[in-house]
């Protein structure tokens, strides 16, 4: 990951110096579209997994995570996995919001 960050910093410096061109911009657009599409696919898969827990426990994920955070649902393996999926969903949604500004 550090390698990616370093490369992005170099590209940022080039852009500041006027080093961008049409191919440069098209490439960045393509990379951001790829990342958005990948995150959207990941989000779809996570939501499907969450739905299976919602169906099994007759509770939506928002209600579950509130109870989980308060320690009201216990700590069986399903609940740990479900909470993890809720966290993953939030992180992906945050990244998608960030990418909307690109």
N, C-alpha and C positions, 0 to 999 in steps of 0.2 A: 504494500500500500504506500509506503514511503516513496517508492520509485515513481508511482503514479503522481503523487503530490508534487514531487520535484519536477517532473515533466510538465505538469500544469503550470507551475510557477515560471518555468522557462518560457512556455507559450504566452503566459501573461506578460512577461517582459518584452517579448517580441511584438505583441499586440500594442503595447504602450509605445514602442519605438516605431510603430507604423509598419510592422512586418506582416500584417494580415493581408490576405488577398481573397478572391472569390472561392478558390478551392479550400483555403484555410477555413473560411466561414461555413461552407457547405459540409466540410468534414465535422466541424463542431456540431452543427445542426443534426447531422446524421448520428453522431455519438449520443447526443442528448435524447433524440427520438428512440434510439435503441434502448437506452437506459430506462426511459419512461415505459416503453413496451414491456421490457423485462420485469420491471417493478409491478406493472399492472397484472401481468401473468402470475407473478408470485402472490400478489394480493388476492387474486381470484382463487388460487389453490388454498391459501390460508383460510379464506372465508368458507370454502367448502368443508375444510376440516373442522372449523368452528361450528358450522351448522350441524355436523354429526353429533357434537357434544350438546348443542342446544336441543336437538331432538331427543337424545338419550336422557337428558336431565330436565327436560321441559322448562328451560329457562334461557332467556336470550343472553348473549355474551356481556352486554352492558350491565345487566343486573348481576350476573355471575361475578364479574370482576370487582364490583362494589362489595359484594359479600366476601369474596376471596380476600380482598385487601383488609377487610375488617376481621378476618379470621373466623368467619361464620360458616364456612363450608368444609372445613377439614383440610387435610393435606394428602389425600390419596393421589395416586399417580395420574389418574385422569385429570384431576383438578390442576395439578402442576403443569401438565401438558397444555391444558386449555388456557391457563394464565399465560404461559409462554407464547402461545399463539396470539393472544390478545396483545401482548407486548410487541410481537413481531408485526402485527397489523398496524399498530400505532407508528412504529418506526418507518414502515414502508409508506404509510400515508404522509408522514412528515417529509420524507424524501420526495414524494410526488408533488407535494405543495412547493417545495424548494425548486424543483425542476420546472414548475409552471412559470417561474420568473425568468427562465432562460429563453 
